[in-house]
Amino acid sequence: MIDLNELARMLKKKRRESGLSQEDFAEKLGFTGSYISRLENGKVSPTFKSLVQISEHIGIKAKLFFG
């Protein structure tokens, strides 16, 4: 099961560390800014494909989110 709160925290932290806005980060990944915002606020659960894509970009293994 994906821990949405942990994903949100890690995503926001990594994005900020890279100096990217939500819009810029979303553009790099092929998502919308509103999707990244909803992820960072724990409002939406990513698909497996999206989770892998995000994880690869921020340098975190996707399997960390599954118990």
C-alpha positions in Angstrom: 0.0 0.0 0.0 1.3 3.5 -0.9 1.7 5.8 2.1 0.3 9.0 0.5 1.5 11.2 3.3 5.1 9.9 2.9 5.0 10.3 -0.9 3.7 13.8 -0.6 6.4 14.8 1.9 9.2 13.3 -0.1 8.0 14.7 -3.4 7.6 18.2 -2.1 11.0 18.0 -0.4 12.8 16.7 -3.4 11.1 19.2 -5.7 12.0 22.1 -3.5 15.6 20.9 -3.2 15.9 20.9 -7.0 14.6 24.5 -7.0 11.7 23.7 -9.3 8.1 25.1 -9.1 5.3 22.6 -9.3 4.7 23.7 -12.9 8.3 23.2 -13.9 8.5 19.9 -12.1 5.2 18.7 -13.7 6.5 19.8 -17.2 9.7 17.7 -16.8 7.5 14.7 -16.0 4.8 15.3 -18.5 2.1 15.9 -15.9 0.1 19.0 -15.1 0.9 21.4 -12.2 -2.4 20.6 -10.6 -1.6 16.9 -10.6 1.7 17.5 -8.8 -0.1 19.9 -6.4 -2.7 17.2 -5.6 0.1 14.6 -5.1 1.9 16.9 -2.7 -1.2 17.5 -0.7 -2.1 13.8 -0.5 -5.3 14.4 -2.5 -4.7 11.8 -5.2 -3.1 8.4 -5.4 -0.7 8.0 -8.3 -0.9 5.2 -10.8 1.9 2.7 -10.6 3.3 4.1 -13.9 3.2 7.6 -12.5 4.8 6.5 -9.2 7.7 4.8 -11.0 8.2 7.9 -13.3 8.2 10.3 -10.3 10.4 8.0 -8.2 13.0 7.7 -11.0 13.1 11.5 -11.4 13.5 12.3 -7.7 15.9 9.4 -7.0 13.8 7.2 -4.8 13.0 3.6 -5.4 9.2 3.1 -6.0 9.3 -0.1 -4.0 9.8 2.0 -0.8 6.1 2.9 -1.0 4.9 -0.6 -0.9 4.7 -2.6 2.4 
